[in-house]
């Protein structure tokens, strides 16, 4: 079974590129850029040190602080795609944040061109296809969200396939960000938004009622509202679920209490994702393995998750059709 899971073509729709940087790469890039890292960023084992959601965000920002130029974005994109290809991930979409890049003094164009180089190099070397979702940061406010969406629309690239938003779920309302999402949607960019992770099902309702989205990042709290689950199925809204992340952040105490299997049983489209893999000691492959182990999923159920993920992806029609065939033939 383990070998079958390894060989299964996998799809990831939810990771934060700045959150995929492994500690050894942070050290390498920091040394190259003459950046002094805070010693408190790492624990005694050399991993990232954090204890709750607030300190995780601090650690995330601390790791991102080593980034200074487009080569850095090329390297983190390439290394992440390489790691995923070893687990037979055939397609992935990762979130990139122009606001994080700007904080590090990197322009939008340099961030995109660095990511594109990494994507091209990884596809040439490993056959994996990577694509980009540009995200705004919720707690930076609706005006900043509009600026990020407009910047994306004004600087199109075929590898930029969608728009989204992360950040503090408690900041502002999702309705406040409708103008930003409408800029993206009106320019034919599909959209996703984080909701129903820290906050309850009402945040998912806000998302599907006020924003032009086809996917929700996390959305696990939807399980608390049967009517919402029905609405997700009816409106064909996909949930990008990251069980390892949810457990690491103590949203649920253990695997047996995680609602993924129940959500899936209601007919909701879902995918398995790593979110910020080195921070949560996970990977896409591990998410598939753990779902087999803890949710008692067989290979056909895992294959159906790959198919649901590919169908919900923001890939162009030709890529989507080709990769759906590849998964179906497994």
N, C-alpha and C positions, 0 to 999 in steps of 0.2 A: 504493500500500500504506500509506504514512504517513497519508494522509487516512482510509483505512478504519480504521486503528488508532485514530486520534483519535476517530472517530465510534462506534467499538464501545462499547456500554455496559459499564462496568467496575465491579468490586466489590472493596473492600479490607476485610480482616478483621484486619489487624495493624499498628497504629500506636500510639505512645505520645503522648497529647495534649500532655504537657509537652515532648515531643521534636519537636513539629511547629512550634514557635514560630520564625519567621524572625527574623534579627538586627534588622531594622528595627522589628519589633513589640516585641521585647525592649527596645530603646532607648525606644520610645514609652511602654510600660507602666511602665518603670523611672522615667522622667521624671515621669509622672503620679503615681507613688507615692513620689516622692522617695527612690528607691533608688539608691545609688551602685554601679555595676557594676565588677567587677574588670577592669582594662584587659587582663589576660592572657586574658580570655574570647574575644577576637577576634584574627584574624590581620590582616596588612597589607591584605588585599583586603576586609576587613569581614565575612568569614565566621567561623565558630566555629573556634577553635584547639585542636587536640588531636592526639596522635600515637599513642596506643595505647588499649587498652580502659579502663585505669584513668583516663587523662586525659580520655577521652570521657565517662566517668561524672561526672568533676569538672565538665566543661563543661556537661553536661546539668543538673547541680545548680545551677551558676552561672546558667544561663539561667532556670531555674525560680524562682530567688530573687527575681525581680522581681514575682512574683504575690502579691497581698495581699488581694484581695476577689473577690466573685462576678462583678463586671463584667469582671475580668481573664479569668476562665474563660469568660465569654460571648464575649469578643473573640477568644480563641485558638481556641475551637471554631468560631465563625463564619468566621474568616479561613481556617482549614484546610478547612472544607467548601466555601467559595467557591473556593479554589484547585483543589480536587478536581473541582468541578463543571465548571470550564473544560476539564478533560481527559475529560469525560463519565463520571465516576464517578457512578453512580446510587444507590449504597448503600455506607455504610462503618460499621464498628465500630471505635471507638478505646478504648484502655485509659486509665483515669484512676486516679490513686493517692491515696486519702485520706491516706496517710502523708506524701506530698509536700505536699499541701494543709495538713495539720496543722502541718508544719514551718514553713510560711509564715504560720501563724496563721489559716487559713481553715477554717471548720467544714464538716462533711460536707454539711449541708443547703445551705449557701451554694455549695459546689463543684457539687453536683448542679443546683441551681436556675440557676446561671450557665450551666452546660453546656446545660441544657434551653432556656434563652432563645436561646443560639447556634444550637442545632439547629432550633428553630422559625423563627427569623429567616432562616436559610439555606434551609430548605425553602420558605418563602414567596418568597424572592428568586430562588432558583436551581433549585428542584425536587428537590434532592438530599436523601436521607434519611440521617440520622446516628443512630447508637445507641451506647450506652455499655457497656463491660465494666469492672467494678470490679476492681482488682487489689491483692493484698497484695505485700509485698516480701520475697523469700526470705531475704535476709541479716538481716532484722530479727527473724526467728525465728517458730516455730509459734504461740506464744501471741498474738503480734501479728496473725498470719494469721487466727486464730479471731476476734479482736476485729473485724477488718475485715469478715469474712464475716457475722458477727452484725449488725453495723451496717447492712450492705446489706440483709439479710433483714428487719430491723426497720423499715426505711425504704424500702418499695418504691416504684418509679416505673416506668411502662410503657416508658420509654426505657432503663432499666437492664436489659439483656437477658442478662447472663452474668457469670461470676466467673472470675478468672484470677490468675496470679502471674508476676512478672518478678523481676529481681535476680540476684545472684551464684549461678550454677549450682553452685558448689563448696561453698556453705553448706548444712549440714544434709542430710537425705535427703528425698526426696519423700514417703516413708511418714510422715515426721514431720508433714506438712501434711494428711494424710488427714482429721483432724477438721475442719479449716477447710473443705476442699472438700466434705465430707459435709454440713455445715451448709447450704451453697449448693445442693447437689444435692437434698437432702431437701426444700428449699423450691422445687424445680422450676426452678432456674437451671442451664442448661447450662454446662459448664466447659472451659477451655483452660489450658495451662501451658507455659511456656518450658522446652524440653529439647532436647538434641542439637544445640546451637549451639556452645558452648565445649567441653562434655563429649561423650563418644562415645555409641554406640548404647545402652550400658547405662543411660544417663540416660533414654532414651526408653522402654526396657523398664520402668524404675522407674515412669515416669509412667503407662503403660497398665496396669500390673499393680496399682498401689496407689491410683490416683486415679480418680474418676468423670468422666473427660474424653472428649470427642468430637473434640477438636482439640489439636494440638501447635504451639506457637510455634517456628518455625524447623524443627527436626527433621532438618536436612540430613545429620547424621552417621549417620542411619538407613541410608544407602547402604552403610555398612561391614558390614552384617549382613543377608544375604539372607533369613534366617528372620524377622527383624524386619520387613522390607518385606512379606513374606507376611502377617504378623500385622496390619500396618496395613490392608492390603486386606481381610482377613477380618473384622476388627473395625470396619471403616468409620471409621478415624481419619484425619482431614484434617490436612495439613501446611500451615501458614501460612508460606510461603517468601519470603524477602526477599534476592534475589541481590545487589542493590546494597549492602546493609548487610553481607552476608557478605564481599564483596570489600573494602569500605572498612575492615573490622576484620581483614583479612588471614587470614580463615578459609581462603580459597582465593586463589592468586596471580593468577588471571586467569579470564576468562569460560569459556575452553575446559576448565578443570579443575572448573568448578562442576557439581554432580551433578543439577541440577533436571530436565534432559531425561531422564536415566536413571531418576530416581525416578518421573517421570510415565509412562515407558514400561513400568514394572512394574505399572501400574494403580492407583497411589496417588493419592488425591484431593489436589489442591494448589491454592493461590491465589498470586497475585503481590502483594507488599506493599512499602511503603516504609519501615516501621519508625520511623526518626527522620529524615525527609526532608532538612531543611536541614543536618543534621550530616553526612549521607552524600552530599550533592549529588545527590539523586534525587527522584522523585515517582512516583505510581502509573502515570501515563502513560509516564514514562521506563522503568519496569520492563517494561511491555508492549512498548515500542519496542525496548529492548535484548534482550528475549527473541526478538523477530523477527529481529533482526540477528545475535545470537551463538548462538542455539539453532536458527536456521533454522525458526522457527515461522511457518506461514501464518496467515491470518486465521481459518480454521476451528479451528485449534488454540488460538489466543488466545480465541476465542469459547467453546470448551469449558472453558477455565480460568475465564472469567467465570461460566459455568453451574455449575461445580464449587464455586466460591466462594459463589455465592448459595445453592446447596443446603446447604452446610456452615454458612451463617450462622445466627445465633441470632435472626433476625427472626421475628415472629409469622407464623402460617400464611398469612394473607391477603396481607401484604406480600411474603412469599417467593413465593407463587404468582403474584402480579401482576408482580413484577420478573423472575421466570424467563420468563414469557411475553414480556416486553419484550426480553430478551436473545435468546430463541429466534427472535423475529421479525426480528432484525437480518440 
